[in-house]
Amino acid sequence: MKKHFNIIIAGAGGIAEAAGLILAEWSEVTPSLFIGNRTLAKAQSVANWIKEGTTKQCAVEPFLLPEEELTEEMKIIFDEADIILDCLPGNQAPRIAKLAQEFHLHYANLTEYVAETEEIIAFAKDAKTGFILQTGIAPGYIDVLANYLFQQFCIDFNVNTADKLEFKVGALTKNAVAPHYYGFTWSPIGVATEYLKNVITIRNFNKTELPALSEKTTIILNGVTYEADLTSGGAADLPDTLTGKVRDLDYKTLRFPGHYDWIQNQIATIGNSENRITELQKIMEKEIPLFEDDQIILFAAVEGKDIKGILRRREITKCILPLKVGNHQLRAIQTTTAASLVQSAQLLLEQNLKGVILQSQIESNSFLNGNFIVPVYGKIE
């Protein structure tokens, strides 16, 4: 940030920690941070962790953020604030966004939940402050990158359509063992949700809804073999924006070979239960361990014919590892998600954007080469 802002971070998990530390450590002018959580002790713990982790002087204050009540303390903090960074579970997103609207604050969130995103779009589209939605890594950074690839492809080859736009992300461990070939590096409920909710894609130039985990493919990136399959939420608004412009578009999640077969076996045991997401989450939490040491594998590609009819393809592949920020070592899932959220916050605050801004509407070059993005993801030429 190039000037001082009062920033509320809603939530006290790993991404909230990382967002606060990155803001404190990498801002040109250090902001004042307010950490809100339904458990005050947890908010206090995160506030202390940020203050211990930064090498700069930064005011970090915890406060109680109940799931329903609006307290007098909240009113005071919200009146003083400039923006809310929503790191809470996706089902809380509409409530926090409505608070942002009520107190005339900018707002940015991370959720891949589609219904909640559509609800926020409906009531915030004409807001006097800016609402950037789904701005983590997937949805988030990967969608801005994919849109950038498509736009540059059209400019460079003097066309306005492409055959394929594919983008994939995997939050993975370094190693994988049978039978599940996976380790949790982020929210189990988020994984279960993306495996079971339907997916929005483009097929034959038309926006199309498909079942999750219905198009498994194999891909080799930097000599390593992965499997990729359709999962919900990661495409953000690109299927709406690029309908009629791209023949086939989809977001897929990367996993090590063998994982998706194991998941399909677990889903088969659940059947058509009304609580399928919760049941799958419980199975995975019982069988799959949590890992601290992680990596983010990221891939985007565009393919199509140039104005002379020659088939062209462009690709970007990245492997992002844990990174030390200030005095703390952050996991790759923390830095990649938080950096995108914080870069979006900077756009809202410094450009004073208004209404709902979705991933396709973000000016890609400035975002992808932003001062919070580059230390994590590297520059895009």
N, C-alpha and C positions, 0 to 999 in steps of 0.2 A: 504494500500500500504506500502511496506517495504522500498521504496526509493522515491525520489521526481520525480513527473511527471507533465507535462503540459497537462491538460485535457480540451478539448472543449466539452461543453454540448450544443447541437443544440436544441433549443426550450426553452420555458419559462412557461410551464404549471406546473401542480401539480407534475408530475413525474420528470421533470427537477429539480424542487425545492428540492424534496426529494433526488434525486441522488446527487446533490451538497452538501446538508447538511450531508448526510451519509458519503460521501467522506471526507468532512472537519472534521467530528466528530470522525469517526471510523478508519481512516487510521493511521498506525503507524508513517508514515512520511507524513505530510500534503501536498497535491498537490497544484499547482496553477490552478485555475479554470477560464475558459472563457465562459461566457454565451451569446450565440448568438440567436437573434430573429429578425423577420422582423420588429417588433416595438421596437425601442431602449429603449423607456420609460419602456416597460414591462421587457426587459432584465435587465435594471438598477434596477427595483423593485425586481426582483428575486435575483440579486446579493446582494442587501442590506439585503434582508430577510435571505439569507444564512449567511452573516456576523453577523447579529443580533442573529441568532439561534445557531451558534457554540460557544463552550466554548474554542476553540483553535484559534490561529492566522492563518488566511488563506487568501491568496490573491485571490480575486474574481473580475474579470473585465468583464463588459458588452460590447458587440459590435453589430453592425448592421449586420444582416444576411438576405439580400434580397432573395426573392424567385427565382430570376434568375441571378442577377448580381454577379460577383466576384470583390469585391472592393479591393483597395490597402491595407486597414486595415485588411481585411480577409487574404490576401496573407501573411502579416507579422505574424499574429497569427497562421495561418496554418503551416508556415515554422518553428515555434518554438514548435509546439504541438507534442504530442506523440500519441494521440488517439482522436477520435470523438465518443461521446455517442449521438446517434440520438434519440431524444424524440419528433421529429416532426410528423405530420400526415403521414400515410403510403405512400401516393402518392408522398411524397418528398424523400422517402428512396433511390431510385436509384441515384438521383442527389447528395445527401450528400455522398453516398458511392463512387461515381465517384470522388468527391473532395478528399475523403480520399485516394483513389488510386493515384490520381494525385500528392498529396503532401506526399505520402509514409507514411500514418498514419494507425494505427490500427482503427478498426471500429466495433461498436456494436449497434444494433437497437432493437426495441420492436415490430414492426408491425406484425399483423397476416395476412396481405395482401399476398396472394399466388403469384399473377402475378408479383408483384414488387420484391418479394423474389427470384423468378426464374430468373428475369432479373439480379439481383445482382450476383447470383450464376454464371451466364453465363460469366460475364466480370471480376469477381474477383477470379475465381477458381485457377488461377496460380499467384495470387498477392504475392509480397514479404513481405507484412504485413498480419495480421490476420483479418478476418471478421467473427464475431460470430453474427448470424442472429436469429431473433425471440426470444430474450432472456428477456422476461418479466416474467409473471406468467403463462399465457396460450395464446399462446405458450411460452415456457420457462421452468421455474422451474418444472411444472407438468410433462413435457415430460422427463426431466432428472430423476425425481423420478420414473416415470412409467418404463423407461428403466432399471433403477437400480433394481426395483422389479423383472422384468423379468429375468435379468441376474443372480440375486441371487437365484431365484427360480430354474433356470437351474443348477446352481452349487450345491445347497443344496440337490436337489432331483435327480441329475445325469441324467438329460434329456436335450433335446435341442429344445423342442417345448412346447407350452401351449395352452389350449383351449380358454382362455379369457384374455385380457388385457384391462381394463377399467380405465379411469381417467376422473375426473370431477372437475370443479371449479365453485364457485358462488361468485360474488362480490355483496353482499346483504346488505340491511338495517337490523336493528334489528327486525322491525315489518313490516307488510304488510297489506294494506287495499284494499277493493274492489273499482273499478272493475278490476284494473290492477295488484294488488298484487306485486308492485315493486316500487323501488325508484332508481333514477340514482345516482351511486357513481363514475362513470367514463363516458367516451365519448359516447354521444348518437349516433354519426355516427358510432362508433365502434360496438355498440350493433346492430344497424340496419343492418350493413354489415354482421355480423356473423349470423344473423337470415335469410338472404336471399341468400347468396352465397352457392354454393354446397360444400359438405363435403367429404373429403377423409378418407376412413376407410379401414379395412381389413375384408372381409367376406369369409369364407371357404378357408382361407389361401391366398386369392388373393386381391390385391389392388383394391378397389371399390369406385366409386363416387356415392354419394347419395344426395338427396335434403336435405337442412337444415330443421330442425323441423319435421322430418318424422318418428322418432322412440321415441316418448315420453314414459318414464317409471317413476315409483315411487320408491324412495329409502328412507330408514330411517337411519339417521346418528346421533349417540349419542341421540337417542330418539326423534329426530325432523324429520318430514316428509317433503321431498322435491320432486319436479319433476325435471327430467333431460331429455334433448333432444339434438340431434345432432346440432352442430353449426360449422361454418367454421373456419379453421385456427389453431385451438387449438392442433391438432395432430402433428404439425410440420412435421419432416421427418420420424417419426416412421412407418407410413404405407409403406414407401419405404424400410426402414431398416429391418423391421420384417415380410415382405411378405414371406410366406412359413414357418415361424416359429411360428406364432400365428394364430389360427383358426379364431378368431374374435377380432378385436381391434377397439376401437373408443374413441373419446373425446366428452363429453357432458357438457353442461352448466347447472348448478344447479339454480333452481328458486323455489319460494314458490308456492304451489298448487294454480291453478287458473290463473297464469300469462300467460302460453302458450296458453290457450283457448282464452284469451283476445287478445293476439297477432295474433292468427290465424284469428280472426274476423276482425282485422284491415287490415291484408294482403288481406283478401277476398274483402274488399272494394276498395283496390288499383288495384286489377286485374293484368293484364300483362303490366302495364305501363313501359315505357323505363326508367323512373326515380323512380323505386320502392324503392330503398334505401333512396333517399332523401325524398320521400313522407312518408315513414314509420317513418323516423327520425322526420319529422315535426309533425306527429300525436303524437308520443311519447313525444316530448318536450312540446306539448300543454297540454297533459293529465297527465304526470308523473313528480312529483317534484324531485328536486335535494337535496340530503342529504349529510351532512358532517360526521355524525356518522355512521360508517359502520362496516362490518365484512367480512372476506374472509373464505369461507368454501371450503375445499380441500379434495379430496378422490381419492385414487388409489388402484387398486386390480388386482391380477393375480390369475388365477385358472387353474388347470390342474392335470393330473395324474403323480404320481412319478414313479420311475423305477419298483415298485412292482404293479402298477396299482391302487394304492389308490388315490382317488380324494383329492387334497389339495387346499387350498386357503389362500392367504396372503393379508392383507389390511393395509392401512395407512390412518388415518383421522386426519385432523387438523382444528381448528378454530382459526383464527388470528384476533386480535382486534387492535384498534389504539394504537400507541406506541409513547412515548416521546423520541425524539432524540435531544440531546443538550437542547436548550431552547424552542423548538417547539414541539407541539403535531402533529403527522402525522397520516393521515387516514390509515386504513389497506391496501387499494388499492395502496397507495403511497409506503409504506414500502415494501410490497411484490413484487411489480413491480420493484422498484428502486434497492432493494438489489440484485435481480437476475442480473440486468443490470450491477451493479457495480462489482459483483463477476466475471462476464464474462470479464469485463475490466481488472481486476486484472490478470486473466488467460492469457489474450493477452499480457499484459505488462511484466509480470514477467516470463512467459514461452516463450515469443517471438514467438508465433504461426504464421503460414503463411497459406495463402489461405482461403477458406471458411470453417468454422467449424459450423456444424449444431448440433442440440440438441443431437442426438444419438452419436455424436463423442466426446462429452464432457466427461471427466473422472468423472464419477458420484460421487464416494465417496469423492473426494477432493472438488468437487463443493458443494455437499449437506452439507458438514461439513466445508465450508469455513467461514472465519472470518466475512464476511459481511452477509452471509446467516443465520448463527446460531442465532444471536440475534433476528431475525425476525421469522424464521421458526422452530427453535430448531434443535437439533442434530438428525441425523439418525444413529442408531446403526448398 
